Amino acid sequence: MRGSITLTVDDVSIKVVDLEGRPVAGAAIKFAGRDVGSTDSQGVIIVGQVPLDNDYPITVTKDGAEMGSYLVRFTASRTSATIQAGIYDITVLVKGAAGQPIQGALVELVKGGTAIAKVATDASGTAVFSKVIGVDYVVRASYGVFRAETSLPKGIRNTQITLDIYTSLIGVPVNFPTSLVLTIGFILLIIVVAVIVIEYIHWRGRRLGLYPLPTK
């Protein structure tokens, strides 16, 4: 009489979360070498009728970028698994030449030469890109005619960009040399106006007889 083998099978649940523990929707899942679909709004996908007591390779892909491969063992007591993918928030701080935060600067997240997201900085000079796929990026910041950029290697979640803005005059951002020239020019203008006013007062006074005419 031939023996028989009983194979225990069950549905298994796979949940994909980012580095903050938030669910990742739309992540493509490859289970044991075959595509089984994408995660739902809660970051979950159900794979049906999986033989238990086995190790299964699971590959997670998001927007064409592979987030990683994982080896997970499913048993009768473990029919669900949570996978943490390389997805995270990127925080960019934009400052001026004097160290002041720049509000309203446009920050772009660039991948492969194409801007994939744009965010304006808040009052603290901060721009946040949420749930970003962990790859190499370039971050660009601009405010008026001032621009700067920096490279952001994979895994780096915070960076700072300094724009050559020293101050803002009448709502127009200027750098330090321009600010210095304008300040000196303004002081000279005040001096010239003061001299003209004093000379006018003296001239008017002589016309009215308040000041004696200069003797020859």
Buried (B, 14 or more C-beta within 10 A) or exposed (E): EEEEEEEEEBEBEBBBBBBEEBBBBEBBBBBBEEEBEBBBEEBBBBBEEBEBEEEBEBBBBBEEBBBEEBEBEBEEEEBEBBBBBBBBBBBBBBBBBEEEBBBEBBBBBBBEEEEBBEBEBEEEBBBEBBBBBBBEBBBBBBBBEBBBBBEBEEEBEEBBBBBBBBBBEEEEBBBBEBBEEBEEEEEEEEEEEEEEEEEEEEEEEEEEEEEEEEEE
